[in-house]
Each structure stands twice: as structure tokens, then as C-alpha cells.
Amino acid sequence: MLPHEQDVFFKQFDAWGPLPDTDIQSLINMYPRVLITPHIGSNTDEAVANMVETSFKNFNEILTTGTSSNLLKTPN
């Protein structure tokens, strides 16, 4: 993952010029030694199925026990 990648990936740029993120621009300048792709590792059938399964388990656990083993604790 790259910081601020949402400002660059899947955007339409009218002209070839500097990108809004200098870190990403530096990496692009190293092409073809560096190839940059958006973070899409969670966009697989298996990953989506696991997310849905975990969500349903969490929901059921909260309904039946009032808590969840995956409950996030926030600072006071």
C-alpha cells in the first residue's frame, strides 16, 4: 500500500505531468524497474467470502452472547 494512493489510482488525468503525490511520482520515474499497481489484494473470491463469513459470525455472536471475540476496544 502507498500513502494517499486514492489520489492517484483510478483517476483521470488530462495530461502527463507531475502527480499530486511525490512519493508515487518518484516510483513511477523508476519504470521499468518498478511497477506500481493499486492495492486490490482483498478483492478475491476467497477474501470476500472470508469477510462475509466473519461478519456473519460476529453478528451472530453479538446477538447470542452480547459480545464478540473480534470486538474492537476504543481508548477511553
Secondary structure, DSSP 8 states (H G I E B T S, - for coil): --TTGGGTTT---SSS---S-HHHHHHHTTTTT-------TT-SHHHHHHHHHHHHHHHHHHHHHS--TT------
